[in-house]
Amino acid sequence: MKIKKGSYLFICKANENRSRYAEEWFARKAKEQGVRIKVRSAGLDAGDNGEGTQLTGKCVDASDYILVMQQDMKQRLNMYGNGGKRVFVLDIPDIFDRTIVDPECCRQMGPHEAREYVKRKYRHDKGFRIGKVLFEKLLEDKLDACLS
């Protein structure tokens, strides 16, 4: 995945797990590639719990790339305006938990293989949760498709 210069905004529901970790991970990847970017994250409903950063129109206006975790979030984003910017849907459900350790076999999977594994598991168990390894692979798979 080649990261382009620009300003990136990751959005999820509460800005507690998915978008916040995506921001940290993406900033680390850009630094590894020597690309200067601005990256931030926010939640559509972050103000409800006080832990995350609430999305504002100002955040949206200041971003070149807007990345939402799920399709319904793209629709809700309209109330903030998107300035005609492209909004990318990463299609990552709210199943990420930083405290979970993924099975060792997950480390050997490629990004696409990890996405298929998660789809199969989640289809059969709605309580299924993933840790950092699988989450990073899902991010890489979708971002590669969105930003290329």
OpenMM code with the backbone's topology and positions (N, CA, C; nanometers):
from openmm import Vec3, app, unit

residues = "MET LYS ILE LYS LYS GLY SER TYR LEU PHE ILE CYS LYS ALA ASN GLU ASN ARG SER ARG TYR ALA GLU GLU TRP PHE ALA ARG LYS ALA LYS GLU GLN GLY VAL ARG ILE LYS VAL ARG SER ALA GLY LEU ASP ALA GLY ASP ASN GLY GLU GLY THR GLN LEU THR GLY LYS CYS VAL ASP ALA SER ASP TYR ILE LEU VAL MET GLN GLN ASP MET LYS GLN ARG LEU ASN MET TYR GLY ASN GLY GLY LYS ARG VAL PHE VAL LEU ASP ILE PRO ASP ILE PHE ASP ARG THR ILE VAL ASP PRO GLU CYS CYS ARG GLN MET GLY PRO HIS GLU ALA ARG GLU TYR VAL LYS ARG LYS TYR ARG HIS ASP LYS GLY PHE ARG ILE GLY LYS VAL LEU PHE GLU LYS LEU LEU GLU ASP LYS LEU ASP ALA CYS LEU SER".split()
positions = [
    Vec3(0.0845, -0.1176, 0.0000),
    Vec3(0.0000, 0.0000, 0.0000),
    Vec3(0.0889, 0.1238, 0.0000),
    Vec3(0.0717, 0.2065, -0.1002),
    Vec3(0.1479, 0.3309, -0.1099),
    Vec3(0.0604, 0.4460, -0.0620),
    Vec3(0.1093, 0.5182, 0.0358),
    Vec3(0.0343, 0.6302, 0.0944),
    Vec3(0.0683, 0.7582, 0.0204),
    Vec3(-0.0356, 0.8336, -0.0133),
    Vec3(-0.0195, 0.9611, -0.0834),
    Vec3(-0.0197, 1.0751, 0.0172),
    Vec3(0.0472, 1.1856, -0.0190),
    Vec3(0.0429, 1.3049, 0.0652),
    Vec3(-0.1010, 1.3522, 0.0758),
    Vec3(-0.1339, 1.4134, 0.1875),
    Vec3(-0.2673, 1.4688, 0.2047),
    Vec3(-0.3110, 1.4646, 0.3487),
    Vec3(-0.4354, 1.4964, 0.3673),
    Vec3(-0.4961, 1.4981, 0.5001),
    Vec3(-0.6039, 1.3901, 0.5042),
    Vec3(-0.5961, 1.3025, 0.6040),
    Vec3(-0.6845, 1.1865, 0.6146),
    Vec3(-0.7694, 1.1962, 0.7410),
    Vec3(-0.8938, 1.1553, 0.7279),
    Vec3(-0.9858, 1.1536, 0.8417),
    Vec3(-1.0534, 1.0170, 0.8476),
    Vec3(-1.0311, 0.9443, 0.9576),
    Vec3(-1.0961, 0.8156, 0.9815),
    Vec3(-1.2160, 0.8393, 1.0730),
    Vec3(-1.3311, 0.7831, 1.0352),
    Vec3(-1.4545, 0.8049, 1.1110),
    Vec3(-1.5186, 0.6718, 1.1470),
    Vec3(-1.5598, 0.6605, 1.2739),
    Vec3(-1.6418, 0.5473, 1.3176),
    Vec3(-1.7530, 0.6022, 1.4069),
    Vec3(-1.8152, 0.5179, 1.4816),
    Vec3(-1.9292, 0.5612, 1.5633),
    Vec3(-1.8856, 0.6464, 1.6827),
    Vec3(-1.7966, 0.5945, 1.7664),
    Vec3(-1.7654, 0.6626, 1.8922),
    Vec3(-1.6212, 0.7125, 1.9034),
    Vec3(-1.5374, 0.6807, 1.8063),
    Vec3(-1.3961, 0.7189, 1.8107),
    Vec3(-1.3266, 0.6628, 1.9354),
    Vec3(-1.3609, 0.5405, 1.9694),
    Vec3(-1.2962, 0.4739, 2.0826),
    Vec3(-1.1981, 0.3676, 2.0355),
    Vec3(-1.2336, 0.2926, 1.9341),
    Vec3(-1.1490, 0.1819, 1.8914),
    Vec3(-1.1079, 0.1920, 1.7449),
    Vec3(-1.2014, 0.1677, 1.6548),
    Vec3(-1.1660, 0.1532, 1.5135),
    Vec3(-1.0978, 0.2761, 1.4545),
    Vec3(-1.1637, 0.3893, 1.4547),
    Vec3(-1.1047, 0.5065, 1.3888),
    Vec3(-0.9817, 0.5566, 1.4629),
    Vec3(-0.9841, 0.5477, 1.5930),
    Vec3(-0.8683, 0.5938, 1.6715),
    Vec3(-0.7455, 0.5067, 1.6433),
    Vec3(-0.7644, 0.3743, 1.6411),
    Vec3(-0.6516, 0.2864, 1.6127),
    Vec3(-0.6086, 0.2990, 1.4667),
    Vec3(-0.7040, 0.3158, 1.3751),
    Vec3(-0.6710, 0.3351, 1.2330),
    Vec3(-0.5830, 0.4592, 1.2159),
    Vec3(-0.6152, 0.5649, 1.2876),
    Vec3(-0.5346, 0.6876, 1.2829),
    Vec3(-0.3907, 0.6589, 1.3269),
    Vec3(-0.3741, 0.5915, 1.4391),
    Vec3(-0.2405, 0.5595, 1.4903),
    Vec3(-0.1632, 0.4711, 1.3924),
    Vec3(-0.2286, 0.3678, 1.3426),
    Vec3(-0.1655, 0.2723, 1.2525),
    Vec3(-0.1246, 0.3396, 1.1220),
    Vec3(-0.2157, 0.4205, 1.0651),
    Vec3(-0.1900, 0.4851, 0.9369),
    Vec3(-0.0767, 0.5870, 0.9488),
    Vec3(-0.0714, 0.6605, 1.0576),
    Vec3(0.0364, 0.7568, 1.0810),
    Vec3(0.1705, 0.6832, 1.0882),
    Vec3(0.1717, 0.5680, 1.1536),
    Vec3(0.2936, 0.4873, 1.1651),
    Vec3(0.3384, 0.4381, 1.0265),
    Vec3(0.2432, 0.3923, 0.9455),
    Vec3(0.2743, 0.3433, 0.8106),
    Vec3(0.3293, 0.4562, 0.7235),
    Vec3(0.2702, 0.5743, 0.7318),
    Vec3(0.3172, 0.6887, 0.6528),
    Vec3(0.4597, 0.7256, 0.6925),
    Vec3(0.4866, 0.7241, 0.8208),
    Vec3(0.6205, 0.7563, 0.8699),
    Vec3(0.7221, 0.6547, 0.8171),
    Vec3(0.6845, 0.5272, 0.8184),
    Vec3(0.7727, 0.4227, 0.7649),
    Vec3(0.8041, 0.4456, 0.6176),
    Vec3(0.7066, 0.4998, 0.5436),
    Vec3(0.7245, 0.5257, 0.4011),
    Vec3(0.7879, 0.6621, 0.3742),
    Vec3(0.8070, 0.7412, 0.4793),
    Vec3(0.8659, 0.8738, 0.4629),
    Vec3(0.7713, 0.9740, 0.3993),
    Vec3(0.6406, 0.9532, 0.4161),
    Vec3(0.5400, 1.0415, 0.3576),
    Vec3(0.4817, 1.1302, 0.4673),
    Vec3(0.4825, 1.2598, 0.4428),
    Vec3(0.4269, 1.3549, 0.5396),
    Vec3(0.2769, 1.3686, 0.5134),
    Vec3(0.1989, 1.3335, 0.6141),
    Vec3(0.0541, 1.3444, 0.6040),
    Vec3(-0.0001, 1.4058, 0.7321),
    Vec3(-0.1253, 1.4447, 0.7246),
    Vec3(-0.1977, 1.4833, 0.8454),
    Vec3(-0.3093, 1.3796, 0.8576),
    Vec3(-0.3191, 1.3181, 0.9738),
    Vec3(-0.4217, 1.2158, 0.9937),
    Vec3(-0.4894, 1.2401, 1.1274),
    Vec3(-0.6203, 1.2262, 1.1265),
    Vec3(-0.6964, 1.2404, 1.2513),
    Vec3(-0.8151, 1.1448, 1.2452),
    Vec3(-0.8829, 1.1363, 1.3570),
    Vec3(-1.0004, 1.0488, 1.3638),
    Vec3(-1.1088, 1.1173, 1.4453),
    Vec3(-1.2311, 1.0740, 1.4216),
    Vec3(-1.3456, 1.1301, 1.4937),
    Vec3(-1.4593, 1.0291, 1.4906),
    Vec3(-1.5576, 1.0546, 1.5767),
    Vec3(-1.6739, 0.9670, 1.5830),
    Vec3(-1.8014, 1.0440, 1.5566),
    Vec3(-1.8954, 0.9777, 1.4928),
    Vec3(-2.0248, 1.0396, 1.4652),
    Vec3(-2.1040, 1.0634, 1.5933),
    Vec3(-2.0843, 0.9761, 1.6922),
    Vec3(-2.1548, 0.9879, 1.8196),
    Vec3(-2.0575, 0.9937, 1.9367),
    Vec3(-1.9399, 1.0497, 1.9167),
    Vec3(-1.8365, 1.0492, 2.0207),
    Vec3(-1.8759, 1.1319, 2.1419),
    Vec3(-1.9544, 1.2334, 2.1235),
    Vec3(-1.9936, 1.3185, 2.2350),
    Vec3(-2.0792, 1.2478, 2.3381),
    Vec3(-2.1347, 1.1328, 2.3016),
    Vec3(-2.2230, 1.0595, 2.3924),
    Vec3(-2.1500, 1.0036, 2.5143),
    Vec3(-2.0208, 0.9711, 2.4982),
    Vec3(-1.9496, 0.9081, 2.6097),
    Vec3(-1.8321, 0.9919, 2.6612),
    Vec3(-1.7959, 1.0953, 2.5890),
    Vec3(-1.6916, 1.1849, 2.6349),
    Vec3(-1.5489, 1.1386, 2.6130),
    Vec3(-1.5273, 1.0163, 2.5627),
    Vec3(-1.3913, 0.9663, 2.5441),
    Vec3(-1.3330, 0.9991, 2.4077),
    Vec3(-1.4140, 0.9952, 2.3042),
    Vec3(-1.3645, 1.0169, 2.1691),
    Vec3(-1.3799, 1.1611, 2.1244),
    Vec3(-1.3275, 1.1892, 2.0059),
    Vec3(-1.3399, 1.3208, 1.9448),
    Vec3(-1.4642, 1.3234, 1.8576),
    Vec3(-1.5515, 1.4186, 1.8810),
    Vec3(-1.6748, 1.4309, 1.8036),
    Vec3(-1.6434, 1.4873, 1.6647),
    Vec3(-1.7032, 1.4297, 1.5636),
    Vec3(-1.6878, 1.4782, 1.4272),
    Vec3(-1.7499, 1.6162, 1.4140),
    Vec3(-1.6832, 1.7045, 1.3414),
    Vec3(-1.7361, 1.8376, 1.3127),
    Vec3(-1.7212, 1.8657, 1.1640),
    Vec3(-1.7946, 1.9619, 1.1161),
    Vec3(-1.7811, 2.0045, 0.9773),
    Vec3(-1.6407, 2.0547, 0.9472),
    Vec3(-1.5782, 2.1159, 1.0459),
    Vec3(-1.4418, 2.1672, 1.0297),
    Vec3(-1.3442, 2.0524, 1.0004),
    Vec3(-1.3598, 1.9400, 1.0722),
    Vec3(-1.2753, 1.8215, 1.0475),
    Vec3(-1.2927, 1.7727, 0.9039),
    Vec3(-1.4170, 1.7673, 0.8610),
    Vec3(-1.4480, 1.7200, 0.7259),
    Vec3(-1.3874, 1.8139, 0.6221),
    Vec3(-1.4078, 1.9441, 0.6405),
    Vec3(-1.3565, 2.0432, 0.5449),
    Vec3(-1.2044, 2.0390, 0.5319),
    Vec3(-1.1355, 2.0065, 0.6401),
    Vec3(-0.9893, 2.0085, 0.6412),
    Vec3(-0.9271, 1.8789, 0.5872),
    Vec3(-1.0086, 1.7840, 0.5410),
    Vec3(-0.9586, 1.6530, 0.5004),
    Vec3(-0.9663, 1.6313, 0.3504),
    Vec3(-0.8585, 1.5760, 0.2952),
    Vec3(-0.8567, 1.5388, 0.1534),
    Vec3(-0.9199, 1.4021, 0.1324),
    Vec3(-0.8990, 1.3126, 0.2282),
    Vec3(-0.9502, 1.1756, 0.2195),
    Vec3(-1.0332, 1.1481, 0.3439),
    Vec3(-1.1576, 1.1062, 0.3228),
    Vec3(-1.2474, 1.0747, 0.4339),
    Vec3(-1.2766, 0.9253, 0.4265),
    Vec3(-1.2472, 0.8552, 0.5356),
    Vec3(-1.2603, 0.7098, 0.5389),
    Vec3(-1.3531, 0.6703, 0.6526),
    Vec3(-1.4677, 0.6134, 0.6176),
    Vec3(-1.5650, 0.5714, 0.7182),
    Vec3(-1.5606, 0.4197, 0.7313),
    Vec3(-1.5928, 0.3713, 0.8491),
    Vec3(-1.5839, 0.2279, 0.8751),
    Vec3(-1.6989, 0.1484, 0.8133),
    Vec3(-1.8188, 0.2087, 0.8016),
    Vec3(-1.9337, 0.1349, 0.7511),
    Vec3(-2.0182, 0.2227, 0.6598),
    Vec3(-2.0959, 0.1589, 0.5730),
    Vec3(-2.1775, 0.2284, 0.4728),
    Vec3(-2.2750, 0.3283, 0.5350),
    Vec3(-2.3422, 0.2912, 0.6440),
    Vec3(-2.4399, 0.3823, 0.7042),
    Vec3(-2.3740, 0.5111, 0.7541),
    Vec3(-2.2470, 0.5045, 0.7858),
    Vec3(-2.1742, 0.6238, 0.8315),
    Vec3(-2.1533, 0.7222, 0.7170),
    Vec3(-2.1391, 0.6695, 0.5977),
    Vec3(-2.1243, 0.7559, 0.4800),
    Vec3(-2.2509, 0.8387, 0.4615),
    Vec3(-2.3658, 0.7766, 0.4813),
    Vec3(-2.4924, 0.8483, 0.4683),
    Vec3(-2.5078, 0.9533, 0.5781),
    Vec3(-2.4698, 0.9192, 0.6999),
    Vec3(-2.4797, 1.0148, 0.8115),
    Vec3(-2.3828, 1.1316, 0.7952),
    Vec3(-2.2757, 1.1080, 0.7240),
    Vec3(-2.1756, 1.2121, 0.7017),
    Vec3(-2.2333, 1.3300, 0.6238),
    Vec3(-2.3368, 1.3066, 0.5464),
    Vec3(-2.3979, 1.4129, 0.4661),
    Vec3(-2.4417, 1.5319, 0.5506),
    Vec3(-2.4802, 1.5098, 0.6744),
    Vec3(-2.5242, 1.6210, 0.7586),
    Vec3(-2.4098, 1.7156, 0.7940),
    Vec3(-2.2854, 1.6704, 0.7755),
    Vec3(-2.1685, 1.7546, 0.8002),
    Vec3(-2.1174, 1.8174, 0.6711),
    Vec3(-2.1749, 1.7745, 0.5593),
    Vec3(-2.1256, 1.8178, 0.4294),
    Vec3(-1.9956, 1.7457, 0.4017),
    Vec3(-1.9660, 1.7230, 0.2771),
    Vec3(-1.8368, 1.6611, 0.2478),
    Vec3(-1.7609, 1.7402, 0.1435),
    Vec3(-1.8089, 1.8574, 0.1121),
    Vec3(-1.7361, 1.9457, 0.0218),
    Vec3(-1.7058, 1.8834, -0.1132),
    Vec3(-1.7857, 1.7856, -0.1554),
    Vec3(-1.7614, 1.7188, -0.2828),
    Vec3(-1.6458, 1.6205, -0.2792),
    Vec3(-1.5951, 1.5940, -0.1610),
    Vec3(-1.4812, 1.5025, -0.1486),
    Vec3(-1.5283, 1.3581, -0.1603),
    Vec3(-1.4379, 1.2743, -0.2058),
    Vec3(-1.4722, 1.1327, -0.2108),
    Vec3(-1.4657, 1.0754, -0.0713),
    Vec3(-1.5655, 0.9980, -0.0389),
    Vec3(-1.5715, 0.9305, 0.0897),
    Vec3(-1.5542, 0.7813, 0.0626),
    Vec3(-1.4604, 0.7210, 0.1325),
    Vec3(-1.4308, 0.5797, 0.1137),
    Vec3(-1.4894, 0.4989, 0.2290),
    Vec3(-1.5579, 0.3900, 0.1945),
    Vec3(-1.6155, 0.3011, 0.2949),
    Vec3(-1.5209, 0.1830, 0.3130),
    Vec3(-1.4698, 0.1659, 0.4354),
    Vec3(-1.3754, 0.0576, 0.4631),
    Vec3(-1.4447, -0.0751, 0.4918),
    Vec3(-1.5737, -0.0703, 0.5221),
    Vec3(-1.6529, -0.1918, 0.5448),
    Vec3(-1.5935, -0.2794, 0.6555),
    Vec3(-1.5658, -0.2152, 0.7698),
    Vec3(-1.5139, -0.2878, 0.8864),
    Vec3(-1.6162, -0.2733, 0.9988),
    Vec3(-1.6878, -0.3821, 1.0301),
    Vec3(-1.7898, -0.3739, 1.1358),
    Vec3(-1.7270, -0.3485, 1.2728),
    Vec3(-1.8101, -0.3177, 1.3672),
    Vec3(-1.7648, -0.2831, 1.5023),
    Vec3(-1.7313, -0.4107, 1.5803),
    Vec3(-1.6214, -0.4758, 1.5390),
    Vec3(-1.5812, -0.6027, 1.6024),
    Vec3(-1.4377, -0.5963, 1.6551),
    Vec3(-1.3779, -0.4773, 1.6563),
    Vec3(-1.2386, -0.4623, 1.6986),
    Vec3(-1.2302, -0.4416, 1.8489),
    Vec3(-1.1387, -0.5147, 1.9112),
    Vec3(-1.1147, -0.5022, 2.0548),
    Vec3(-0.9639, -0.5124, 2.0763),
    Vec3(-0.9011, -0.4027, 2.1190),
    Vec3(-0.7554, -0.3977, 2.1366),
    Vec3(-0.7025, -0.5017, 2.2349),
    Vec3(-0.7877, -0.5510, 2.3232),
    Vec3(-0.7418, -0.6446, 2.4265),
    Vec3(-0.7362, -0.7889, 2.3778),
    Vec3(-0.7933, -0.8168, 2.2619),
    Vec3(-0.7952, -0.9536, 2.2099),
    Vec3(-0.6643, -0.9848, 2.1392),
    Vec3(-0.6138, -1.1036, 2.1615),
    Vec3(-0.4953, -1.1517, 2.0909),
    Vec3(-0.5452, -1.2461, 1.9820),
    Vec3(-0.5178, -1.2100, 1.8566),
    Vec3(-0.5604, -1.2943, 1.7449),
    Vec3(-0.4822, -1.4250, 1.7438),
    Vec3(-0.5432, -1.5323, 1.6901),
    Vec3(-0.4711, -1.6600, 1.6804),
    Vec3(-0.3420, -1.6435, 1.5998),
    Vec3(-0.2419, -1.7204, 1.6320),
    Vec3(-0.1108, -1.7110, 1.5647),
    Vec3(-0.1232, -1.7278, 1.4133),
    Vec3(-0.2165, -1.8119, 1.3692),
    Vec3(-0.2313, -1.8359, 1.2257),
    Vec3(-0.2655, -1.7068, 1.1501),
    Vec3(-0.3243, -1.6108, 1.2170),
    Vec3(-0.3634, -1.4848, 1.1523),
    Vec3(-0.2427, -1.4035, 1.1085),
    Vec3(-0.1325, -1.4184, 1.1774),
    Vec3(-0.0109, -1.3434, 1.1415),
    Vec3(0.0417, -1.3831, 1.0044),
    Vec3(0.0130, -1.5055, 0.9624),
    Vec3(0.0628, -1.5552, 0.8346),
    Vec3(-0.0278, -1.5178, 0.7174),
    Vec3(-0.1479, -1.4716, 0.7460),
    Vec3(-0.2438, -1.4394, 0.6403),
    Vec3(-0.2083, -1.3094, 0.5696),
    Vec3(-0.2395, -1.3064, 0.4412),
    Vec3(-0.2306, -1.1811, 0.3675),
    Vec3(-0.3565, -1.0995, 0.3961),
    Vec3(-0.3581, -0.9716, 0.3587),
    Vec3(-0.4745, -0.8866, 0.3871),
    Vec3(-0.6061, -0.9395, 0.3299),
    Vec3(-0.6049, -0.9868, 0.2047),
    Vec3(-0.7298, -1.0362, 0.1448),
    Vec3(-0.7759, -1.1644, 0.2142),
    Vec3(-0.6833, -1.2517, 0.2433),
    Vec3(-0.7155, -1.3765, 0.3129),
    Vec3(-0.7746, -1.3466, 0.4517),
    Vec3(-0.7199, -1.2474, 0.5189),
    Vec3(-0.7709, -1.2080, 0.6509),
    Vec3(-0.9145, -1.1573, 0.6392),
    Vec3(-0.9431, -1.0776, 0.5347),
    Vec3(-1.0792, -1.0257, 0.5153),
    Vec3(-1.1777, -1.1408, 0.4971),
    Vec3(-1.1424, -1.2399, 0.4177),
    Vec3(-1.2315, -1.3543, 0.3948),
    Vec3(-1.2513, -1.4351, 0.5232),
    Vec3(-1.1457, -1.4526, 0.6001),
    Vec3(-1.1535, -1.5231, 0.7286),
    Vec3(-1.2511, -1.4528, 0.8226),
    Vec3(-1.2387, -1.3210, 0.8333),
    Vec3(-1.3266, -1.2438, 0.9218),
    Vec3(-1.4709, -1.2508, 0.8740),
    Vec3(-1.4943, -1.2402, 0.7436),
    Vec3(-1.6311, -1.2488, 0.6896),
    Vec3(-1.6964, -1.3809, 0.7285),
    Vec3(-1.6208, -1.4914, 0.7084),
    Vec3(-1.6753, -1.6237, 0.7406),
    Vec3(-1.7078, -1.6363, 0.8891),
    Vec3(-1.6148, -1.5961, 0.9740),
    Vec3(-1.6346, -1.6080, 1.1194),
    Vec3(-1.7513, -1.5205, 1.1653),
    Vec3(-1.7571, -1.3970, 1.1180),
    Vec3(-1.8603, -1.3027, 1.1616),
    Vec3(-1.9994, -1.3449, 1.1129),
    Vec3(-2.0048, -1.4055, 0.9946),
    Vec3(-2.1326, -1.4513, 0.9396),
    Vec3(-2.1961, -1.5565, 1.0311),
    Vec3(-2.1123, -1.6386, 1.0967),
    Vec3(-2.1617, -1.7466, 1.1823),
    Vec3(-2.1681, -1.7106, 1.3303),
    Vec3(-2.1008, -1.6031, 1.3693),
    Vec3(-2.0969, -1.5661, 1.5107),
    Vec3(-2.0928, -1.4142, 1.5234),
    Vec3(-2.2083, -1.3538, 1.5459),
    Vec3(-2.2169, -1.2069, 1.5547),
    Vec3(-2.1439, -1.1524, 1.6776),
    Vec3(-2.1048, -1.2390, 1.7702),
    Vec3(-2.0277, -1.1969, 1.8858),
    Vec3(-1.8771, -1.2046, 1.8616),
    Vec3(-1.8398, -1.2469, 1.7423),
    Vec3(-1.6983, -1.2605, 1.7045),
    Vec3(-1.6271, -1.1260, 1.7143),
    Vec3(-1.5072, -1.1252, 1.7706),
    Vec3(-1.4265, -1.0037, 1.7848),
    Vec3(-1.2855, -1.0289, 1.7305),
    Vec3(-1.2213, -0.9235, 1.6847),
    Vec3(-1.0860, -0.9360, 1.6327),
    Vec3(-0.9914, -0.8448, 1.7106),
    Vec3(-0.8631, -0.8782, 1.7070),
    Vec3(-0.7601, -0.7978, 1.7711),
    Vec3(-0.6835, -0.7138, 1.6691),
    Vec3(-0.5699, -0.6632, 1.7110),
    Vec3(-0.4923, -0.5699, 1.6289),
    Vec3(-0.4411, -0.6311, 1.4986),
    Vec3(-0.3957, -0.7550, 1.5038),
    Vec3(-0.3378, -0.8165, 1.3834),
    Vec3(-0.4397, -0.8212, 1.2708),
    Vec3(-0.5557, -0.8758, 1.2985),
    Vec3(-0.6577, -0.8850, 1.1938),
    Vec3(-0.7095, -0.7471, 1.1539),
    Vec3(-0.7271, -0.6573, 1.2500),
    Vec3(-0.7754, -0.5230, 1.2185),
    Vec3(-0.6795, -0.4527, 1.1225),
    Vec3(-0.5501, -0.4619, 1.1486),
    Vec3(-0.4518, -0.3985, 1.0607),
    Vec3(-0.4560, -0.4583, 0.9205),
    Vec3(-0.4766, -0.5880, 0.9110),
    Vec3(-0.4843, -0.6522, 0.7803),
    Vec3(-0.6102, -0.6081, 0.7048),
    Vec3(-0.7222, -0.5933, 0.7765),
    Vec3(-0.8442, -0.5436, 0.7123),
    Vec3(-0.8231, -0.4013, 0.6619),
    Vec3(-0.7606, -0.3184, 0.7446),
    Vec3(-0.7315, -0.1807, 0.7035),
    Vec3(-0.6453, -0.1780, 0.5788),
    Vec3(-0.5389, -0.2551, 0.5805),
    Vec3(-0.4470, -0.2557, 0.4662),
    Vec3(-0.5166, -0.3009, 0.3394),
    Vec3(-0.5992, -0.4038, 0.3503),
    Vec3(-0.6717, -0.4560, 0.2332),
    Vec3(-0.7634, -0.3487, 0.1749),
    Vec3(-0.8424, -0.2850, 0.2582),
    Vec3(-0.9388, -0.1860, 0.2083),
    Vec3(-0.8707, -0.0560, 0.1642),
    Vec3(-0.7722, -0.0097, 0.2402),
    Vec3(-0.7047, 0.1150, 0.2029),
    Vec3(-0.6306, 0.0995, 0.0718),
    Vec3(-0.5731, -0.0162, 0.0494),
    Vec3(-0.5028, -0.0408, -0.0763),
    Vec3(-0.6000, -0.0269, -0.1939),
    Vec3(-0.7196, -0.0806, -0.1774),
    Vec3(-0.8213, -0.0719, -0.2826),
    Vec3(-0.8742, 0.0716, -0.2984),
    Vec3(-0.8958, 0.1402, -0.1876),
    Vec3(-0.9540, 0.2746, -0.1912),
    Vec3(-0.8575, 0.3803, -0.2439),
    Vec3(-0.7339, 0.3734, -0.2045),
    Vec3(-0.6406, 0.4826, -0.2323),
    Vec3(-0.5528, 0.4613, -0.3545),
    Vec3(-0.5701, 0.3490, -0.4227),
    Vec3(-0.4850, 0.3264, -0.5407),
    Vec3(-0.5493, 0.3805, -0.6662),
] * unit.nanometer
topology = app.Topology()
chain = topology.addChain("A")
for resn in residues:
    res = topology.addResidue(resn, chain)
    for name in ("N", "CA", "C"):
        topology.addAtom(name, app.Element.getBySymbol(name[0]), res)
